[in-house]
Amino acid sequence: MESAGTRIAVLRKLAGWTQQQLAARTFVSTSLVKKVEQGRTPPSPAFLSACAKAFGVDARELHGVRIADVVADFHSEQADIPELREALHAFDDPRPSGRELSTPELRALLDRAERLRAAQRYADLARLLPQALHHLFALVGDTSPGTDDGERARAVLHDTYRLSASVAGRFGHPDLAAIATERHVAIAPDTADPLRREVSAWHRSSQFLQAGHHASGARLLARALHRVADRTDPRALGVRAQLHLRAAVLAARGGDGDRADEHVRSARELVRAGAEAAPYCNTDASELNVDVHWCAVPVERYDATEAVSRGARVSIVDAARPERVARHHIDQARAWTLHGNRDRALDELNSARRVSPHQVRAHPSVRETVRALLAGERAPSGGLTGFARWAGVSGL
């Protein structure tokens, strides 16, 4: 499979641009463009987004990742996505199976769904969600907005839409994820929980992040932060911290490292001020998550020395947060690759693999990091080639 650097080179030549001209359009150095095109440096998400904008394509086209290549037992994992798609479109014609479920029963079902998501059991989660949606559509249709019963039912539906967006995104269906995201944004005001509106803003900002629309995403989060600026209860502090962490990523990918660090500092202050540690609607207001973002910011701006320095000053270990821990190791692998220590980079990739193999195989930056490691060695080690084959990097 072609690397992102190869695709960038092809599109650049089709556009009739030199490497210098692409560098000017993406606000990076010509040296970086050369290294990415040659496969010696893994491209950052920010650079890929900038290239996608310059070429007028979707950023996913530059990665060229096919879910079938990276998900083990692909057909069984995908089996329930059509059912989820059908259920999302059946909001006005639900077909729940079995007996009618009450709001408390559906709440318990969604609590189980949250545990599946936390354990990264996305195939099981995909199987659970379609019938949950059918039952909730029927239940919401029997209740009125503004009533206690109606608000409770809509809160559960809000969670179901949010989890549906996560599953659809995980299995490579951005159109389905966008539908579910629009739905939970729309229903949030009818749940009698003002924080759900801000949670929806946080999830919605991922759409801007993936598309490289960093300024728009930052404005969305700024509005959300403004609405809850005066709330100091533990749950609100947690939501505020999560909003700051996402804003940090957007700022870093937008090229403003100082602003990104300010957001991370704000999040850390909120966590230490008593933010609720337990996840609320998939938020993670923990010191560990703050540290993960603190280490990620310099990686986004290609400051490998600072990234590995920060990584050496934290301990990212928590069996209950495999996605966060694995993401940290993936970022550190990128940092060590940029730093020129290929053995440490491979160690970090293997650490990520042990924590969350599904995520590592599906993560596009892992493949780009592996390709950069392979490009830098005339005779790659057995460990590196073995990892590359496991990760689905072709052309070995």
N, C-alpha and C positions, 0 to 999 in steps of 0.2 A: 504494500500500500504506500502511496506517495506521502511524504511528510508535508506538514504545513508550509515549511520553507520552500519546498519544490513548487507547491501550488501558488505561493506568493510570487515566485520567480516567473512562472508561466503567465499569470495574470498581469504582472508588471510589463512583461514583454508584449503581451497582446495589447496593452494600453499604450505601448510605444514610449514608456518611461525608462529613464536610466535609474540606477540604484540611488543616485543623488536626488533625483526628482521624487522618488517614492519616500525617501527619508524626509524631505522637506514637507511632503503632504501628511506624514504621520508623526512629525515632530520628534524624530529620533535621529541618531547619528547614522551616517552612511556606513560606518564600520559595523553597526548593529545589523543593518539590513543585509550586508554581505555575510555576516556570521550566521544569521538565521537561514538565508537562502542556501548556504553551504551545509547546513545541518549541524554546525559546530556549537550553536547556542539555541536552547529551547525558547521559542517565542513566548512572551508573557501574554496573558489574556488581554491586557491593555493594547499591546502592539497588534494582536490579531484583530481586535475590534477596530482599531484605527485603519488597518489595511482593508478590512471588510467595507468600512465606510468609503475609503478612497476608491475601491473597485466597484462599489455598488452591489455587493453580494452579501449574503447572510454569513455571519462568522462561522457557523457550523460547516459551511462549504469548504472553508480553509482547513478545518480539522479533518474532514472526510471520514469521520468515525461512523462505522456501521454498527448498530447495536448487536446485530447477529455475530459480529466478530468478537465482542467483548463480554457477552453474558453467557455464562455456562448454562447448559440445558435451555437454550433460547426458546424453543417452541413451547415448553411448558410454562416458562416465565411470561410469554406473550399471550398465552391462551385466553386470559380474561380481559385483555384490553378492549376487544370488540364489545364485550358485555358492558364494560365501564362506559364506553362511548355511547352505546345504546341507552344505558340508564341515564346518563347526563342529559340526553335529548328527550327523555320521557317525563320531563317535569310536569307536563299537563296530561299525561296518560300513564300513570304509574301502574306497575303490575307486580305488587309484592306477593311473595310466595309464603304459604303457611299462614298461621294465625296472625292477627294484628298485634304489633308490638307497641308497648307504651313508651312514653318519653324516657322514664328511668331505665327501661330495658335497652333502649337504643343508646342511651348515655353509657351504659355499661359496655355495650358493643363497641362504641367509639373509644372508650378507655382501652379496650383490648387492642383496637386498631392502632392507637398511639404507642402501645408497647411493641407491636409488630414493627412499626416505623423505627422506633428507637433501636430495635435489634436488627434493623436493616433486612427484615424478612418481607421484601417488597412483593414477592410472588404471592405469599399468603395474604398480604394486605390487598392486592389487586383482586383476589377472589372474594374478599369480604365486602368490599365497597359497593358493588352494583346493587345487591339486595338491600343494603342499608339505605341507599339513595331511594329505591322504590318505596320502602316503608316510610321514609321521611317525607317524600313528596305527598304521600297519602295523608300522613299525620298533619303536615303543615296545611294541607288543603282543608282540613277539618277544624282548624283553629284560626282565630282572628289576630291580626297584628295588633300589638299594644296590650294584649291580655297576658297574664302570667303564663298560661299554657302555651300561647302562641310564641312568646319570647323564648321560652325554654326549648321548644321544638326547633325554632329557627337558630338557636345557639348550637344545637347538635348538628343541624344541617350545615351551618357555617364550618364546623370542624370537618364534616364529611367532604365538603367541597375543597377545603384546604388540603386534606390528605389525598384527595383525587388528583389535585394539581401536582402534588409531590410524586405520586406514582406515575402519572403520565409523563412528567419530565424525566423521571428515572429511566423509563423505557423508551425514551426518544420520540415522544409524541407532543411536540411543542404546541400544536394547534389545540389539542385536547387540554393541555395544561393551561393554555390561555383562556379557554372557555370556563374551566373550573375556577380560575383566578377571578375572572370577571364576575362570576356568580357569588363568590364569597365576599368580594368587595361590595357588591350590591346589597347583600343581605345583612351585612354587619350592623347597620344602624337599627335593624329590627330585632336585635338580640337583647336589648336593655343592658348591655355591657359596653360602655364607651371604649374600653381598651381593645375590643375586637376590631374597631375601625383602624386603630393604629397597627394591630397585628396584620390586618389585611394590607395596610400600606407597606409594611416590612416585606411581606411575601410578594406584593406587586412590584416592589423595587427590583426584584430579581429579574423581571422581564427587561427592565432598562439596563441592568448589569450585563445580561447575556447579549443584548443587542449593541452594547457599547455606547448607550445614550447616558453617559455618566452625569451630565449636568441636569437632565430631566429627572433622573433618579434621585439626585441630591436634593432637588427642590421638593420632590414628593416627601422625602424623609424630613426635611426641614419643617414642612407644614405639620407633619405628624408630631414631631418633637415640640413644636410650638403649642399644639393643642393639649399636651400633657405636661407642659413645663412646670406647672404648679403642683402636680400630684406627687405626694411623697409616701404613699402607702407602698408596702413591699412589692406587691405585684406590679404597680405602675413603675416603680424604680427599675424592675426587671425588664419591662417592655422598653422603657427609655434607654436602658443600657444596650439592648439588642438593636434598637434603631441607630444608636451611635456606632455600633460595630459594623453594620451594613454601610453606613455613611462613610466609615473609614475605608472600606474596600472601594467604594465608588470614587472617593477622593484620590486614593492611591492609583487606581487605574486611569483616573483623569489627569495624572501627573502632578498632583499636589500632595507630596509626601508629608509636609509640615501639617497641613490640615488633617490628613489622615491620622497622624499621631495625636493631634488634639482630640479627635473623636475617640480614639482608644483611651486616652487619659480620662476623658469624661465618663466613658463606660466603666473604667476601673473605679473611679470615685463613687459611682452609683452602686456598684456591686459592694464596695466596702461600706457604703452608707446603709446597707441592709436590704438590698434587692432580694426578692424571693428566689431562693436557689432552685426550687423545683420548677421544671419546665412548665410554662404556661403557653398553650397553643404552639408548641414546638419551639418556643424561645429558649435561650440558654444563657441566663445571666449568671455565669459562673466565672471565677477567677481563671479557670483553665481556658475558657473560651476567649477571655480577654487576652491571655498570653498567646494563644494561637494567632489572633489577629495582630498582636504587637509584633510577632515574628514574621508575619506575612507581608506587612506593609513594605519593608525594604526590598523584599523579593520582587514585588510588583514594579519597583522602580530600578531594578537591576543592580541594587547595591548589595552584592553578595557578601562583602566583608561584614557589613552591619547585620545582615540576616543571620549569618552563622554565629556571630557574636551574641546576638539576642537568643538564638537557639541554645547556646551553651549555658545561658543563665536561667533557664526555666526547665521544669520537669513536666512533660505532658504525658501523664499516665492516668487513665480512668477507664475501666472496663465498661462502665455504663455509657460512655460517649465514644464509641468506635469511630463514628464518622468524623468527629472533631480531631481525635488523636491521629487517625490516618491522614486527614488533610494536612496536619502539621508536618508529618513525615514527608508527604508529597512536596510541600513547599520547601522543606529543608533539602530534599533531593535536588530540586531546581537550584537552590542557593549553592550547594556544594558543587554542582555541575558548572555553574558560572564561576565559582571560585577556583576550579581546576582540579578538585580532588575527586576523582571518579570513583575511587573505592568507597569513600564516605557517602557519595551520592547513591551508590548501589546499596549500601547498608541501610540508608534511609528508605529506599524503595522496598526493600525486603521487610523492614519494620512495618511499613504501611500495609504490605501484603498480609502479614501475620494478623494485623488488627482487623482489617476490612478488605478481604480479597475481592469481593464483588465491586466495591467502590474503586479499587485500584485498577481493575481491568476495564472499567467503564470510563475512567477519567482521562480526558484527552491530553492533559498536560503530562500525564505519566508517559504516554507514548512519545510525545515530543522530547521529553527528557531522555528516554531510552534511546531514541534515534540520535540525539546529540552525543550521548555516551559512546554509541557504536561508531559514529563518524570520527570520533577522536582517537580510536584505537585501530591499528593495523591488524592486530590479532586479538580480538576481544576474548576475555576470559570465559571459561565455561559457565561461571556464575551469571555473567551478563547475558550471554546468548541464551542460557536457560530461562532467565527471567523474561527476555524479549519474546521467546516463543510462548511462554505462559501468558504474557500480556497481549499476544496476538499481533505483535509487530512483524510484518511480513518482509520478505526480501533478504532474509539472512542467507 
